């Protein structure tokens, strides 16, 4: 059984290409049966590759589209895939739709892999996240906001500075002193691919 990765893609530019991609997904969703037999369903990524004229057998596409929306300025597609972001699918779409600019942000908590190709955070603003037992998963744009929230969590008495090192040290110390706790600091990494 794989670890599952959630990825959000945003497609900018080329309105006609965005509309074609959106309409193709809509057509796949409305089919009575999947276009290609698979274990995921009608919105399996291989079905999308096939519907766009590609050979799904040449593209690693282990996952499915779980949500999508066509906005005025961009198309957003959310996927659930095995192990990580589907690089092959993204590369296929980039070649198939050369006028589109594709950004993504992926989260694979099982292996602690959090990536984005949005280097300056202009599309996906989240740069940090904190996951503490008994509290919601919280996302932040800055280390200052991250530290402020961590320091405000009742019952933990953290006193962290707004630095990655300070937060990691405090969390490591807390975990050493409380071996059954669940606490995680996440820093999204830039992936230039």
C-alpha positions as CSV (number, residue, x, y, z in Angstrom):
1,X,0.0,0.0,0.0
2,X,1.5,3.3,-1.0
3,X,1.7,6.5,0.9
4,X,-0.8,9.0,-0.7
5,X,0.3,12.4,-1.9
6,X,-2.1,15.3,-2.3
7,X,-1.2,17.7,-5.0
8,X,-2.8,20.9,-6.2
9,X,-1.9,22.1,-9.7
10,X,-2.7,25.5,-11.1
11,X,-2.6,26.2,-14.8
12,X,-2.1,29.8,-16.0
13,X,-2.1,31.3,-19.5
14,X,-3.7,29.9,-22.7
15,X,-7.4,30.2,-21.9
16,X,-8.3,27.9,-24.8
17,X,-5.9,25.3,-23.6
18,X,-7.2,25.6,-20.0
19,X,-10.8,25.2,-21.3
20,X,-9.9,22.2,-23.4
21,X,-8.2,20.5,-20.4
22,X,-11.2,21.3,-18.1
23,X,-13.7,20.1,-20.7
24,X,-11.8,16.9,-21.2
25,X,-12.0,16.2,-17.5
26,X,-15.7,17.0,-17.5
27,X,-16.2,14.5,-20.3
28,X,-14.3,11.8,-18.5
29,X,-16.3,12.4,-15.3
30,X,-19.6,12.0,-17.3
31,X,-18.7,8.8,-19.1
32,X,-20.7,5.7,-17.9
33,X,-17.4,3.7,-17.5
34,X,-13.7,4.7,-17.3
35,X,-12.1,5.4,-20.7
36,X,-9.3,2.9,-19.8
37,X,-9.8,0.0,-17.4
38,X,-8.0,0.8,-14.1
39,X,-8.3,0.7,-10.3
40,X,-9.0,4.3,-9.7
41,X,-12.1,5.2,-11.7
42,X,-13.2,7.6,-14.5
43,X,-10.8,10.3,-13.4
44,X,-7.7,8.2,-13.3
45,X,-4.7,10.2,-14.7
46,X,-4.2,7.5,-17.3
47,X,-7.7,8.2,-18.6
48,X,-6.8,11.9,-18.9
49,X,-3.6,11.1,-20.8
50,X,-5.5,8.8,-23.2
51,X,-8.3,11.3,-23.8
52,X,-5.7,13.9,-24.7
53,X,-4.2,11.7,-27.3
54,X,-1.2,10.3,-25.3
55,X,-0.2,6.8,-24.5
56,X,-0.9,6.3,-20.8
57,X,1.5,3.3,-20.8
58,X,4.4,5.7,-21.4
59,X,3.5,8.0,-18.5
60,X,3.7,7.1,-14.9
61,X,0.2,8.1,-13.7
62,X,-0.7,6.2,-10.5
63,X,-3.4,8.4,-9.1
64,X,-6.6,10.3,-9.8
65,X,-8.2,13.7,-10.0
66,X,-10.2,14.3,-6.9
67,X,-11.4,17.9,-7.6
68,X,-11.1,20.5,-10.2
69,X,-12.3,24.0,-11.0
70,X,-12.0,26.5,-13.9
71,X,-11.6,30.0,-12.6
72,X,-11.3,33.2,-14.6
73,X,-7.5,33.3,-14.5
74,X,-6.5,29.7,-13.9
75,X,-7.5,26.1,-13.9
76,X,-7.0,24.2,-10.6
77,X,-6.8,20.4,-10.4
78,X,-6.3,18.4,-7.2
79,X,-5.0,14.9,-7.3
80,X,-4.4,12.0,-5.0
81,X,-1.4,9.9,-6.1
82,X,0.9,7.2,-4.9
83,X,4.1,8.3,-3.3
84,X,4.5,11.8,-4.7
85,X,3.6,14.4,-7.3
86,X,3.1,12.9,-10.8
87,X,6.0,14.5,-12.5
88,X,5.5,12.5,-15.7
89,X,1.9,13.6,-16.0
90,X,2.9,17.2,-15.4
91,X,5.6,17.0,-18.1
92,X,3.1,15.4,-20.5
93,X,0.6,18.3,-19.9
94,X,3.4,20.9,-20.4
95,X,4.3,19.4,-23.8
96,X,0.7,18.9,-24.8
97,X,-0.2,22.5,-23.7
98,X,2.9,24.6,-24.3
99,X,1.1,27.9,-23.6
100,X,0.2,26.9,-20.1
101,X,2.4,27.6,-17.1
102,X,2.0,24.9,-14.5
103,X,2.5,25.4,-10.8
104,X,2.1,22.7,-8.1
105,X,2.2,22.1,-4.4
106,X,2.3,18.6,-3.0
107,X,2.0,17.1,0.4
108,X,3.0,13.5,1.3
109,X,2.9,13.4,5.1
110,X,3.9,9.7,5.4
111,X,7.4,10.4,4.2
112,X,7.3,14.1,5.2
113,X,7.7,15.4,1.7
114,X,6.3,18.8,1.0
115,X,7.2,20.4,-2.4
116,X,6.3,23.2,-4.7
117,X,7.7,24.6,-7.9
118,X,6.4,28.1,-6.9
119,X,9.8,29.5,-5.9
120,X,8.7,32.9,-4.7
121,X,5.3,31.9,-3.2
122,X,3.3,34.1,-5.5
123,X,0.8,31.3,-6.4
124,X,0.9,29.0,-3.3
125,X,1.5,31.2,-0.3
126,X,2.0,28.5,2.3
127,X,5.7,28.1,3.1
128,X,5.3,26.4,6.6
129,X,2.9,24.3,8.4
130,X,2.5,22.9,11.9
131,X,0.7,19.7,12.9
132,X,0.3,19.2,16.6
133,X,-1.8,16.4,18.2
134,X,-5.2,17.6,19.2
135,X,-5.0,20.7,17.0
136,X,-5.8,21.4,13.4
137,X,-3.1,21.4,10.8
138,X,-2.1,25.1,10.5
139,X,-0.5,26.7,7.5
140,X,1.6,29.9,7.4
141,X,3.2,32.3,4.9
142,X,6.0,33.5,7.2
143,X,8.2,32.2,10.1
144,X,7.0,35.1,12.2
145,X,3.4,34.0,11.9
146,X,4.4,30.3,12.5
147,X,6.3,31.2,15.7
148,X,3.5,33.4,16.9
149,X,0.9,30.6,16.5
150,X,3.2,28.0,18.1
151,X,3.9,30.2,21.1
152,X,0.1,30.7,21.5
153,X,-0.9,27.0,21.7
154,X,-2.3,26.4,25.2
155,X,-0.6,23.9,27.4
156,X,2.7,23.6,25.4
157,X,4.6,26.6,26.7
158,X,6.8,26.9,23.6
159,X,8.9,30.0,23.4
160,X,10.3,29.8,19.9
161,X,12.0,32.5,17.8
162,X,10.9,32.9,14.2
163,X,13.6,30.7,12.8
164,X,13.5,27.2,11.5
165,X,16.3,26.1,13.9
166,X,14.4,27.4,17.0
167,X,11.2,25.7,16.0
168,X,12.9,22.4,15.2
169,X,14.9,22.5,18.5
170,X,11.7,23.2,20.5
171,X,9.8,20.4,18.8
172,X,12.7,17.9,19.1
173,X,13.0,18.7,22.8
174,X,9.3,18.3,23.4
175,X,9.2,15.0,21.6
176,X,12.1,13.7,23.7
177,X,10.3,14.6,26.9
178,X,6.9,13.3,25.7
179,X,7.5,10.2,23.7
180,X,3.8,9.5,22.8
181,X,3.2,12.9,21.4
182,X,2.6,13.8,17.7
183,X,4.1,17.1,16.6
184,X,5.5,18.2,13.3
185,X,7.0,21.3,11.7
186,X,6.8,21.4,7.9
187,X,8.8,23.5,5.6
188,X,7.8,23.4,1.9
189,X,10.8,22.7,-0.3
190,X,11.3,24.3,-3.7
191,X,11.5,21.7,-6.6
192,X,12.7,23.4,-9.7
193,X,11.5,20.6,-12.0
